Amino acid sequence: MKKKDLSIDFCGVKCENPFFLSSSPVGNNYDMCAKALETGWGGIVFKTVGIFIANEVSPRFSALTKESTPFVGFKNMEMIAEHPLDFNLEQMRLLKKNYPNKVLIASIMGENEEEWTKLAKSVTEVGADIIECNFSCPQMTSSAMGSDVGQNPALVKKYSAAVRKGTHLPIIAKMTPNIGNMEMPAIGAIEGGATGISAINTIKCITGMDLDKLVGLPIVNGKSSISGYSGKAIKPIALRFIAQLAKEPKLKNVPISGIGGIENWEDALEFILLGASNVQVTTAIMQYGYRIVEDMISGLSYYMEDKGIDKLHQLVGAALNNIVSAEELDRDYIVYPNYEQDKCIGCGRCYISCYDGGHQAVVWDEEKRRPSLNKDNCVGCHLCSMVCPIEGCITKGELTFKNGAESREISL
């Protein structure tokens, strides 16, 4: 199959595809970024630069694992770029010189209005296409920077205005998820002069404890700290924020860059369907390398071909109308589970989970080691299908309308 045209306009800048490195260790210098661009990434968000130079700890990573999975969540204690500002600016200048058709987003972070303006001017002069304001890093050693700023709509507005003062380029404000309502600081950013929004940054966390030393992980000279959590585990939270931003009337038509747990083309497409026109990746690159973008490009191309989609922008926000408030959901029917007995391996997982964690609706035949359903107890929650280890063994079965509900066609 011929590759589809995955180009898309983001903040007025044409991108050959929506796949970008996010501002993080994966885009720390020229050589790393150049390799990524050669591999097929549409652009990069260079690791956040500032007047502040980070003094990092060692070790700085830990992970949340599950059974045989290397990790589902990843903790990173790293701050912004550890190189001097002049070095970072020169690296960005070389990137734009040698890859003029790729998109360079410069991520910046200041401690006051003067620094934000100065940084904006500096990255504009070296040829950046877009500026991203990091209002969201959760592990900065100063409360004047990072997520403490991003939780304050007034500060976000003020610093966005300071950046606008120093540049003519599009500005995207990177939001923190360590907040209940992300829309408020996002609105502040747009009111201050930002062009778009990126979300989410990492979530404050403690991934685990050393049970012998009684210290959180990773251990830094006998201590640990709360810092940023990323990876596949945060994708559901990221998707929630993206949908809320995209549905906010005061942010209508504001470009969104989606971040959080993207590992493959399906993950990326989920962000796009909920309103993102650009996506950024870090943790999956750290685990699998830059070449994952090849599968992303191929997978998204096949999907568009299969669905008859010519332009990527046709998919942006296409699922938003199907995300509604809880009170709008149809509560008039029950869908009972159906047990495909020929596929059942007799493990009993459905019975145990339903009895101990559900509604005691699964009846277990001890001799045949097979489940059956007690409809009088079943509420149609489908916990049994979630825990079943065999794909297609427990499916959606009979649909019954509740007493008093009108029978009609239902979309499942």
N, C-alpha and C positions, 0 to 999 in steps of 0.2 A: 504494500500500500504506500502511495505517495504521502509524505509528511504533510499534515495540514498546516495552514498558516496560523501560528499561535501568537502572532503579534497583537499587541493591545496598547491602547493609550492609557498611561498612568500619570495623573497630574499634568497633563499636557505634553508628556514626553513619550515618544514611541519606543516600546520595548519589543525586542524580537520574540520574546516569550515571557510569561509572568513569573518565572522562577529565579529568585534572587538569593544570594547569601545574606543572612541577617548579620547585624552588627554584633560581633562575638569573636571568640578565638579562631573561627574558621576563616576570617578575613582580616588577619592581623598585619600583613605586609604585602609587598608587591608580588613576590614569588607565589604566595598562596593564592592571591586573587587572580593572577595571570593564569595559573593552572586551572582554576575554576572556570574562567571565561573561555579558555581553550576547550574545555570539556563540554561546554554548551549552555552554561548558565546565562540568562539574559542580562544580568547585571549583578552588582555587589553593593552591599551597604558596608562600607569600610568600618572596622572596629572603632567605637566611639573615641574621639579625640577631645582633648581639653587642655587648658593651662595646667591643671592638676596632672601629675605623673603618678601612676599607681605603684605602690610597693606591695607586691603580692605575697600571699602565704604559700606554704608547701607542706603537705599536699593540698589540693584545692577542689577536688572532685569526690563525690560519692554517688551511689546509685541505689534505687529501690528495685529489687529483683522479685520475680515470682516464678517458682518452680524452675523450669529449665530455661526461662527467658533471661538473656544477659542483663537487660534492665528495661523496665517500663517507664521509670522516671529517673531523672538525672539532676544531681545537685551541683551547682557551680558557684564557687566563692570568688571568682575572678571579677575584677573591677574593669575600668576602662583601659585604653591603651597604655602600656608601660613604657613606650618609646616617647622621646621628646616631641613636642608639637612640630618643630621644623622637619624632623625626620618623617613623620606621618604625612605632612603636607607634600613633601617631595615624592613619597611613594604614590600618593594619589595623583600627582601631576604626571608621573610616568605612566600610570595606568591609563589615564585618559589620552595621553599622547599615543601610546602603542595600541590601544583598543578604542578608537574614536567612535565606533558604532555600537559599543556596549554602554550600558547605563551605569554611571557612578553616583552613588548616593553617599554623601558624607554625613556621618553621624557625629553630632557634637554635644558637649555638655559643659555648661559654665556654672560658676558659683554666684554670679550676680549679673545684672543687666549689661554691664560693660563687657564682661567676658563673653556673654552670648553674642553680642554684636560684633566683637572682635573676631570671634571664631567664625561667624557667618561670613564676614568679609574675607577672611583667609581662605576658606574652602571654596568660596566663589571665585577667587583669583586663580586657584590652581585648576579650575575647569570642571568642578563637580556639576552634575546635571540637576540634582535635587539635594536638599538638606533635610536630614532627619534629626529632630530634637529629642534627645534621650531624657525624658522626664520620668523614667521608670525603673532604673537599675536598683534592685533591692539590697545590694551589698556594699554600697558606698560607705566610706568611713566618715563622711560629713553629712549632716542633716540638710545642708544647703544644696545637695545634689541628689539626683535619683528619685526613688519612689516617694520620698517624703515631699518632694516638690509636686510630683504627679497627682497626689491626693488633694492638692490645694488648687481649685479652679482659678482663683485669683492670681496665684503665682504662675500657673500655666499660661494664662492670658498675658500677663506682664512679660514673661520671658519670650513668648511667641512674638510679641510686638517688638521686643529687643532684637530678635533674629531678623524679623522683617525689615527693621531699620538698616541692617547690614547687608541685605541682598535683594536681588530681583528674582532669584530662583524660586521654584516651587518649594514649599516647606511642608514636611509631614511631622506631626507630633506623635511620639511613641508613648502609648498609654500604659499605666500600671494596672494590673488586675487585682492589686492589693487594696481594693476599694469596693464598696457596694454598688455604686452607680457611676459607671465609667462615662456615661453620656455628659455629665456636668463638666468635668475637665476637658472633654473633647470639644464641647461647645465653646468653652473658654478659649481653647487653642485657636479655633476658627475665628472667633471674634477678635483675637489678638493679631490675626494676619496669616495663620497657617492655611495651607491649601488642602491638605489631607490628613488622615489619621493612620497610624499603624498600631496593631494590637494582636496578641498581648505580649508583654514582656514576661519574665519569669515570676513565679509565685513564691512568696516567702515560705520557707519550710525548714523542717528538720527531718531528714530522710530516715534516720535510725540512730540507734545507740550501741556503743560497745558495752555489753552487759557485764564484763569483767572490770573494765576501767571506769565505768559509769560516766562516759563522755560521749557526746554526740559525734557523728561522723561528717567529714573527715576530722581526724584528730590533729590539732596543731599545738604541739608542746603541751599536751594534757588538757587542752580546751577546744571548744568548737563554737560555732555561731549560727544564727539563722541567716539563710541566704537563698538564692534563687533556684527554683525547681522547674525543670523543663522536660521535654520528651513526650512520648505517646500518651502518657498519663494525663497531661494537661489539655489534650485536644478538645474534649467535651466542654471544658470551661472556656477555652478560647472561642469555640464555635458559638457558645451562648453570647459572649460579649460582641462578637462580630455581628450577629443577628440583631442585637439590641441597638448597636450603633447604626446599622443600616436602616432600621425601622424608625429611628428617632426623627421626627419631622424637621427639627432645627438642623439636622445634619443631612438633609436630602441632597443627593447628588454630590456629596463629599466623597472623594476617592478614599478607599480603604485598602491598606496592605495587611494581609492576614498572616499571623505568626502563632505557632504553638502546636508542637507535636506532629508536624507534617513529615511523613516518611516516604510516601509514594504518591502517584498521580491521583488516586482516589481521595486521599486526604486533602490534597491541594484542591481538587474539584469541589469538595464539600465547602471549603472556605469561599470559593468563587460563587457557588450557588447561593450562598448566604450574603453575598454583597461585596466580597473582596475582588479587586481587579488586578491584584498583585499578591504574591505570597513569598515569605521569607523562611529560610531553613537554617538551622544550626545543628541541633543534637543528632539528627539522622546522619549528617555529614561526618560528625565526630565518630559515629559508630560504623558507618559503611563507606565513607569516602565521597568525593565529588561526583563520581560516576553515576550516582543515583539519578542525576538529572536526565540521563539518557532514557531511563525507564519512564520517568515522568513525562518527557516529551513524547515518547512512543505511545504510552498508555492514553494520554489525553488526546492524541491524534486519532487513535483507534476509536475512542469513545465518540468524538465529534463526527467521525466518518459514519459510525453506526447509527447515530441519532440524526444525521443529516444537518449538522450544524456547520455553517461556513465560517463564521467569525466568532472568536472567543468571547467578545463582548456580549453576544447573545445569551451566554450562560450566566453572566454576572447578575446575581440577585434573583435568579429564576425560581428559587425555592422559597423566597421570603413570604409570599402570600400564604404558604402552607404552614407557617409558624404562627400560631395564634395564642391568645391567653388561655389559661386553664379553664376559665368559665365558658369558653367558646367550644370546648371539645364535646363531641357527641357521647353522651353517657347512657344511651337508650338500649344498648345491646351487650351481649356477652359472646365472645368467640371461644368455644371450648377447644382444648388441645386434642389432637388425634394421634394415636400411637401406632406407628408402622411396625407391627409385631415381627415382620420378617427381617427388619433391620436391628431390632433390639438385641443387645448383648447380655442382658440380664444383670447389669451392674447395680441396679437399685438406687442410682443417684436421684432420680426423679422422686421416688417414694420418700427417701430420707429428707430431701430438701423441702418437699411439700408438707410432710408431717411435722418436721421440726421448725420450719421457717415459713410455712404458708398456711394452708387451710385444710389439711388432712383430707384432700380430695383424691389422692392416688391410692387405689386399692392394690395391694401386692400379693400375688400368688406365689407362695413359698416354694411349691413343688415345681411349677413351670418357670419360675423366676421371670415373670412377666407382669407389667402394670396394666390396670384398667382404670376407668374414671368413674368416680361418684359425682354425678352432676349436681346433686343436692348440695354438696359442699364446695364445688368448684366455682370460683369467681372469675375465671378467665384471665388470671394474671400472667400465665405462661412462664412462671419461674422454672417449671419442669423442663421446658425447652432450652432455657438458658444454661442449665447445668448438665444437660445431656451431652456426652462426649461424641456422639455419632451424628454427623450432619444428615438432616432429612429424616431422622427417626421420629421426632415429635414435631408435628406440623400444625398449622391452623386448620381446625375442623369445622364442625357445625356452628352456625351463627344463629342465636336465638334472641329475639327482642324481649325486653323486660316487660312485666305486666303494665298495661296502659300505654305502651309505646306503639307508635304507628309503624307498620312494616313498610320498608322501602329499600331501595338499592343502596348498598354500603360499599365504599372503597376501602380495601384492606391492603 
